[in-house]
Amino acid sequence: MTRVAVAGLGYWGPNLVRNFDDLADLAWLVDLDPELRERFAARYPNAQVTDDLDVVLADDSVDAVVVATPVPTHHALAKRVLEAGKHVLVEKPPAMHAAEMDELVSLAAERDCVLMPGHLLLYHPGVLKLKQLIDAGELGEVLCVYGNRQNLGIVRTNENALWSLGVHDLSVILYLLDEDPEVAVAQGRDFLTPGVEDVVFCYLRFPSGKIAHMHLSWLDPHKMRKMTVVGREKMVVFDDMELERKVTIYEKSPWKRAETYGEWQTRSGDISIPKISTAEPLRLECTYFLELVAGQHDRGKVARDGARVVRALEMLTNSLHA
Ligand SMILES: NC(=O)c1ccc[n+]([C@@H]2O[C@H](COP(=O)([O-])OP(=O)(O)OC[C@H]3O[C@@H](n4cnc5c(N)ncnc54)[C@H](O)[C@@H]3O)[C@@H](O)[C@H]2O)c1
């Protein structure tokens, strides 16, 4: 069994700990906070506990480290893990700058190690269905994609809506379209905490001519977790707030009938709801990581896809603060 360490036992880390305890050999738990170390030592008696990542990196029996610490620490911690020749799953985003991410990607390739960003939604069966529909040509040519990630709260003061919410949608949009944007601009306002944008609108344009948009906000009456893909032949909506109707396919499209002499009309056909697995996306993400470690799938691809997200995030951040 793969021996795994998890660094960062705050809000999100415990979800990763639970999954790796089920799926792998949970060897070490790392956090700077003594109370958390004590609590997790009691809960996972088979794992060793430390505040020092170097102790874990010096343990030759450890195969992989999962990093769930705050974003500004990701690059330095992931770099240390890779330099120690161990595989790493880093929470999103693994670096704050494209140059830092490129450094991690090169290091992972050099050491033949897995560098996997924790882009949870890429393992969501609903998002996989969108990808499958697009790649099979079911929607016809894809024209545009837009994401809505809005709610009233959680009001964050250390990360803006682009970084806290937008990384999820950005990873999905880039995964679906499989292109780097040539234009990525963002506009937003910091209504509650100076310097921390709580409402952000983003626009992306791709070399193929496709366009995308993201509305990110924690100042909104709607709780929305939605991604809409508009194709020339069909349109599809992934709504993560729905329990049983995660994905809805609309046979709606523009149509030029011969007898209308070139005028556009619209066509509305069936609306269908495919069955989507209710498997926990985080469980699927952790399983995928272990499979990568075991030599399955394309290691380079997950790292390069992660770098694409950081590049686009950097373009959006630069434009937001311009
Ligand atoms: N995929 C998702 O849906 C999702 C959801 C929430 C958070 N996250 C990500 O998880 C990461 C952690 O977020 P959080 O909300 O749990 O943060 P948090 O502040 O609640 O927890 C971070 C923990 O890391 C510990 N820590 C900090 N530096 C450390 C170091 N050098 N070594 C060991 N431990 C260290 C802190 O003591 C703290 O306990 C972030 O990258 C965040 O983006 C992902």
The ligand as an ORCA input file, in Angstrom:
! r2SCAN-3c Opt
* xyz 0 1
  N     -10.780     21.462     -2.868
  C     -11.599     22.167     -2.127
  O     -12.811     22.165     -2.330
  C     -11.052     22.968     -0.991
  C     -11.904     23.457      0.008
  C     -11.352     24.198      1.048
  C      -9.980     24.443      1.061
  N      -9.199     23.959      0.073
  C      -7.750     24.244      0.040
  O      -7.140     23.586      1.146
  C      -6.023     24.347      1.592
  C      -6.150     24.586      3.086
  O      -7.307     25.363      3.311
  P      -8.020     25.353      4.742
  O      -9.276     26.134      4.570
  O      -8.055     23.969      5.280
  O      -6.967     26.223      5.610
  P      -6.803     26.248      7.190
  O      -6.133     27.529      7.497
  O      -8.084     25.898      7.868
  O      -5.782     25.040      7.486
  C      -4.451     25.069      7.117
  C      -3.639     24.266      8.122
  O      -2.293     24.195      7.644
  C      -1.425     24.298      8.770
  N      -0.114     24.749      8.297
  C       0.257     25.971      7.840
  N       1.546     25.959      7.438
  C       2.003     24.694      7.631
  C       3.238     24.052      7.407
  N       4.292     24.722      6.908
  N       3.366     22.741      7.705
  C       2.318     22.056      8.235
  N       1.098     22.619      8.481
  C       0.948     23.926      8.170
  C      -2.109     25.298      9.686
  O      -1.656     25.168     11.016
  C      -3.586     24.914      9.521
  O      -3.992     23.966     10.490
  C      -6.031     25.627      0.758
  O      -5.138     25.469     -0.300
  C      -7.422     25.717      0.203
  O      -7.461     26.365     -1.054
  C      -9.697     23.215     -0.938
*
